[in-house]
Amino acid sequence: MSQPTAISVDPKSAKVLSARLKVGLEIHIELATRTKMFTRVPNAAHPSHFDEVPNTLIDPVVCALPGALPVMNKAAVEMSMMVGLALGCSIARYSKWDRKNYYYPDLPKGYQISQYDLPLCHDGSVVIPVAAGGTRAIGIIRAHLEEDTGKLGHELPGGHHYAGSLVDLNRAGTPLLEVVTAPDFDCAEDVVTFAEELRNICRFLGVTEGIMQKGHMRFEPNINMVLELEGGVTVKTPIVEVKNLNSFRAVKGAIEFEAKRQIEEWRETGREMGRGMKSTRGWDDINLRTVLQREKEDAHDYRYFPEPDLVPVEVSDAWLADVSSRVPELPLARRARYITGYGLSEIDALNIVSERDTCFYFERCVAALEASGGAKSAKDAGYATGKLLLNTIAKHANERGIAVHELEALGMGAMQVASILALREAGAIGPQAVDPLIGALLAEGGGDPKVVAEKLGLVVVRDEGQLNAWVDAAIAANEAAANDVRSGKMAAIGRIVGAVMKLSGGKVDAKSVNEAILKKLQS
């Protein structure tokens, strides 16, 4: 059988009929265990050890001193299993540790303990909404556990520039979960959507704080272009891995820049994908461009071999069942429940779920409102709570420059939220009273909303005689609107309602006002 003849293409003159972006993503997640991956030294990714003095979270294991032996952190393995389960992965019943050999100044041992051919989690899938509409399943090839490196810096204390490299080993040995997706992305927007969803999943699981600026999650897109040329020729540009992106803006910018740059480079050089062609680049956040760092190693260049100082990880049925039971309801499922169960809009549900602690605050408030009997149904409780949190309460949070859930510590706890909504549902306070009542409760650091409302004179007046007097005065002052209502033009009633509310100082219920006006005008 004859072999097909290679088609020679001049990249400078070739006509490109279509250019398709192809992206796979590697994500490094620092796990927030109390101690490091292979030693009991405190972990810099745990909230209690943020911003420690450089080179204080170290010991002989971290520094790779002779005779120091690693011991596996069980909590890190369990956190990794939880992430794997949330991503639809199979959990390996047997996995092992390997040495990944390479030299870098912040890698004390000269190798990294990682997992190579037998990762802990494999073959998963996550469904995300996509920019083109609908959803898409993103394949998860693997999620393997390893240890982080140290960190190189170029600033002295006080922000002064240093010409050399300063090595801080506080991060070295931090448990690091690397999630590797299939190259299923074809636009930068979908990559960002996945990255945001993964961060949210990990924060809901409680396995990382996910603070991007601290490097808790670092994204590394592997990018290349598939070019369809005239004559039926397909060209694939060499894969570029952009390293250590710690913002969604950088992820999007790097991918979009590479999509253009790779076509231009192919036009100039004709280089196509092949062995030894992969390179790594960094992201210049000032000039908004990628810059070449080095040619990328292939797997064989790392000289992987089994780690002789660690036992394999063997997952029993009982252990897997125990870890599975700890996986909470995930963000996408919560969002769907809020839409179908509470009647919230997609954007409202997304805004609640996008911040873990705000979401948990919301659920505490809903539970408190249901328990108090202040809502007619669970659906009403969820809908009313969501609207209050996203509107009036969010306004007060924005004025203070804090997140919504942080108002809980200032006196706007679940009990206060539930009480305000119950008072509103019962007609004890009008809608216009909610904002000043919340402001007063925050100023006083909490308290009983009913007591505070009474003290401020926000409680709705129930005196029918006084209400009728206000209504009579409002009708007399708005004779034209009253005649419109009598003739069936109901939109005009708003002017009379507004006049009553003004006369009462907002101390009457709008529903009761409407009923009183109609009773007088339609009798």
N, C-alpha and C positions, 0 to 999 in steps of 0.2 A: 504493500500500500504506500503510495507516494505521500511525502510530507508536504503540508501547505507551504507555499512560498511566502516568506516575510515581505510585507509591504513597506517600502521605504516612504517615509513622510518627511517633508520639509516643514518643520514647525513654524517657521517664519511666514510661510505662505499658505499653510493649511487652513481650510475653512472649517471652523468649529460650528457644527449644527446645534449642539446642546452641551451644556456643562452642568453636571450633577454633583452636588456636594455630598460627601460621605464622611460621617463623623462617628467615632466611638469614643467613649468617655471612661477615664480612670478617675476614681475619687478616693482620696485618702482621708479617713475619718479618725481623728484622735479620740479615743474612748476615755470617758471621764471616770475611770476607776480611781480608787483612793491611792493605789500604789502602781508602780511601773510594771511592765510586761513580765520581766524575769527577775525582779528583785523587789524588796519591800520598801524601797525608797519612795517618798511621796511623789505623786504624779503631777506634773505642771498643768495638765489639762483638766484637773479636778478644781472646782470653784474655790476650794479652800487654799489653793496654792497658785492662783493667778499672780503674775507679776512678782515672783520671788527674785531675790538678788541673784545675778548670774552665777552659775557654777556652784550652787548650794544644794541642789537636788541630785547629788551624786554619791556613789559609793564604789567599792572595788569592782562590782559587776558592771556598772555603767562605764567606768573608766577602763575596763578590760585589763585589770591587773592580773599578773600570773596567779593561777590557782583559783580564781573566782569562778564559780559555777552558777549557771542560770537555773531558776525554779519557775515553772509556769504559773501565771496568774489565772486562776479558775474563773474569776468574775469577768475577765476580759473575753475568755472563750464563750461564756454565757451571753454576754452582750452581743458578740458577733453572731451567735446562733439566732438571737432575737431579730437582728437586722436581716439575716438570711431568710428567716421565716416570713418577715414582713415583705420581703422582695420576691416571695414565691419560690425560693430556692429549696433544693433538696439539701439536707444536712448530712454530710459524710459521717458514716459510723466509724470510719478509721481515717485519720489524716495524720500527717507527720510534719516535722520541722526540717527546714533546709538552710544551708548557708549560702547566701548570695554574696559573692566576693567582688568587691570593688573598693577603690581607695578614694576617700574624700576627707578633707581636714576635720569635718565634724562627725566622722564615723570612727570612734575610738578603736574598735576591734579590727578594722580593715575588712569586715564583712558584716552583713545584716542577717539576723535570724528571721527567716520568712517561711513561706510555704510555696512549693513549686508545682509538682505534678499531682499532689493530693491535697487540694484546698479544703477548708472546712465547709464552705457553702458553694453550691454550683447549680447551674441550669435553672435559673429563675426567670421571671418576667413581671413587668410593671406596666399597667395601662395608664396612659396620660392623655389629657386633652391636647390636641395639636392645633397649630396656627391655621392650618388649612380647613379646619372644621372636623368634628368627629373626634375619634380617639385612635390611639396607636399603641400596640404592645411593644415595649422596649425589652429586648432580651438581656438577661444578666448572665454572663458567661461564668463568673466566679466571684466570690468574696473571700479573700484569704487574710489571715491574721499575721502581723509582723511587728517589728519594733521601729519606732521613728528614729531619725538621726538627730544630731544636735542642730545648732543654728549658727550661721555665720552673720556677723554684723559689721558695719563700717562706720559706726558712730560711737564716740566716747560719751561718758556721762555729761548731761547738759546739752546734748545734740550736736557736739562738735565733730566734724568729719575726721575720720582716721584713714590714712592711705592704705594700711594693711587690712587684714581680716581678723576679726575678733571672734573667738570660738566660745559659745555658751552651750554647755552640755546639759542644761536643765531639761531640755526636751528629749535628749537621747534616752532611748529605752521606753518611751511612752507607747502604750498599746496602740497599734495603728491597724485599722481595718481598710483594706484596699478593695473597692468594688469596681469590677470591670464589666462594662456593658458591651453588647454586640454593636457593630457599626450600623445601627439602625436609624440614625438621625440624618435628615437631609436639609435641615435649616437651623440656623442659630437659635431662633425663638424656641424651638422644641427642646433643644439642649438645655436652655435656661429653665424651661418649665420642669423638666425632669430634675434638674439640679435643685430647684426650689422645693419640689415634692420630696426628694430624698432628704434634704435638710430637715424638713418638717417631720417626716417619718422618724428620723433619728432622734429629734428632740422630743417627740411624743413618747418614744420608747425609753427616754431618759438615759441614752447611752453616750450622749455628748451635749455640751452646751451650744455647739454649732456657731460660736462667735468667729465669723470669717476673718476679722482683722487679727485675731490671735492665732490663725492658722489651724483652727479646730477642724475645718474642712477645706481641702485644697483640691481643685479640679484641674485635670490634665486632658484636654481634648486631643484625640488623634485624628488628624484632618488630611484628606486628600480629595482630589477632583477626578471625576470620570468624564472624559471628553469624547463625545461622538463626533467623528469627522466625516467629511464628505467622502463617499466611496465605501462606507460601511466599516471604517476603521475605528476602533475604540482605544483610547489612550488613558492610562491611569497615572496621575502624578505621584511622586514619592510621598509617603506618609510623613507628616510633621507632627511631633508631639510638643504642645505648648505647655510648659511646666509651671506648676505651683500658682495657679490663678486663685485668688481669694476674694473675688467679688463676682456677682452675676454680670455686672457691667463689663468686667474684663473678659469673662467667658464669651459673651456675645461679640465684643469688639475683636477679640483675637480670631474667632472663627470667621467673621465677615472679612477681616483683613486678609487672612490666609486664602480665602476663596478667590480673591482677586490676585494676590501675589503669586500663587502657584501657577495660574494660567500664564501670567507674564513671564515667570521663570522658565516654564516649559517652552514658550516661544523663543526665549533667548538660548537655552541650553539643550532642549530636547530630552532632558532627563526624565525617565519613566520609573515607575515603581519596580523594585527588585531587591535582591539581597544586598545589604550594606548601604542601601540608599536612604534609610530612615534617618531623620535628624531631629534634634530637639532645639526649641527656640524659647525665648523668654518674652514677656509682654512688657513693653514700655508704656506705662500708664500716663506718661506726660505727652509723648509724641503719638500715642495711640497706634503703635505698630509692633510687630514681632521682630525680635533680633536673634540671629543665629548664636547658639551656645556651643554645640558640639555635634558631631555625627553620632547617631544613636547606636548603642550596643545592641546586638542580637542576644537572644537568651543564652546561647552557648558561650558568649563572652564573659558571662558572670560565673562560669564554672560551678554551677550548683552541685552540692552533694549533701546527703543527709546529715543533720546536726547530731553529733555523737553524744552530746551532754544532756539531751532532753528525751523523755519518753514520748511515744505517739499519743495523740488524742483519740480516745475510744469513747464513743457516745452510745450509752445504753438507751433502751426504750424508756425506762423510768426517768432518766436525766432529760431526754428530749421532751417527754410529756410535761415535766416540771417547768422547763424553760418555755415551752409553748403556752402554758397557762398564764404566763406573765406578760404575754404580748397583748397590749390594750387595743381598743377600737382605734383604727388608724384614721388619719386625716380625711382621706377620700371617702371612707365609709361614713364618718361623722358628717361631712358636708352633704352627702346624699340624704342622710337621716334628717338633717335640719331642713332641707328643701321639702322632702315628702312628708315628714312628720310634724314639722312646725309651720310649714307654709312660707318659709323665708325665701327670698329671691336668691338666685345663684351668686350674685355679687355680695349680698349680705352674708350668706353662708361662708363664702370664701374669705371675707374679711374677718369673720370670727375664728375660723380654723387656721388662718395664716400665722397666728401668734399663739403658741402653745399655752402660755400662762393665761392669756385672755380667754382662750377657749375653756380652760378648766374653771376660770372665774364665772364665765357664762353658765356653765353646767351647774355650778354650786347655786347660782342665783335662781335658775329654773327649778332646781330641786326644792329650794327654800320656798318659792312661790307656790309650788304644787302642795307642799306639806302644810302651808298656812291656809290652804283653801281659798286663796285670793284670786284664783283664775277658774273659769268655767270648765276648762279641760286642759290636758297636757299640751295640746296644740296651741291653745291660747296663751298658756304660760311661756312656751318657747318663743312664740311670735312676739309677744309684748316685751319679754326680756331682751330679745335680740334688738328690737327697735330702740329700746331705751338705752342700751349699752352703746349702740353704734351712732346714736344721735346726741342726746343731751349729755349722757355720761362721758362720751368721747370728747365732746366740746370742752368739758371741764378738765379732762386729762390733757388735751392739747394746750389749754391755757397755762397749765403747769409744766408743760414740756415733758410729760411722762406717758407711759403706756397705760391703757385703760385699766388693766388688772392691778396696777400700782395704787389706784385710788382705794383699794380694799384696805390697805394699811393706814389710810388717812381718814377712815371712818365710813366709807361707802362699802360695807361688807354685804354678803348675800342677804342677811336679815334686813338691812336697810333697803336694798333694792326691792326685795319681795314686799316689804311693808308699803313702800311708795306705790308700787303697782297695784297692790290690794286696795289702798286708799283711792287710787284713781278709778279702779274697776267699780268700787262701791259708790262712786260719785261724791266721796267725802272731800276730794280736792279736784279742782278743774285742771285741764291740760296746761294752762298758763302758769299754774302754781308749781309744777314739777321742777322747773329750772331753778327758781329761787330757793326751793326747799332743799335741793341737792347742794346748792352753794352754801346754805346755812349749815347743813349737816357736816360738810367738809370743813367749814370754818370752825365748827365746834369739836371736830375730831370724832364725830359719830353721834349716837343718841337714838332715841325713839322718834321716828319720823312723824308720828301722829302728835306727840307732845310738842315737837318743834313747829309743826304746821299750825297748831292751835296758838302757840306763843306768837307766831308771826302773823296771825290773822288770815291764814291761807285756807282755813276750813270753809267749805261751801255753806252758805246761809240756807237754812231749811225753813225759814219763816215765810209761809205762803202769802200772808198779807203784805209783807215787805216786798216780796217778789212781784206781786200783782201791781204794787205801786210803781215799781221801777218799769214794769212793762207798759203801764198806762202812760207814764212820762215819756218813754221811748217812742211809743206810737204817736203821741201828740207832736213830738219833735220831728217825726219823719212821716208826715201825712202821705206824701207821694208814694213812698215805699209801701206803706200800709195799704193804700188803694191797689197797688200792683199785686200784693199778696192776695187781697180779696178777689181780684180778677183772675187768679190762678198763676201769676208769674212768681213762682216760689223762690227764684234766685234773689228777689228783692228782700227776702226775710233776713239776709245776712246783715244788712244795714241796721235793722232794728235790734238784732241780737247783739251786734257790736255796741250799740248805744246802751243796752241793758248792762252789758259787761262793764262798760265804762262807769255807769252810775253806781254799780255795786262794788267797784274796785276789784272785779274779778272774783268775787266771793260767791258766785252762783254757778251752778252746773249748766253748761250750754244745752244739754239735752232737755233739762227742765225748762229753760228759757224758751226753747223752740216750742215745746208743748204748750206753755202758757200763752205765747203769742198767737199760736194757731187757734187755741180755744177762744180767745177774745175776738179774733178777726173772722173766724169762720162760723161763729155762733149766730 
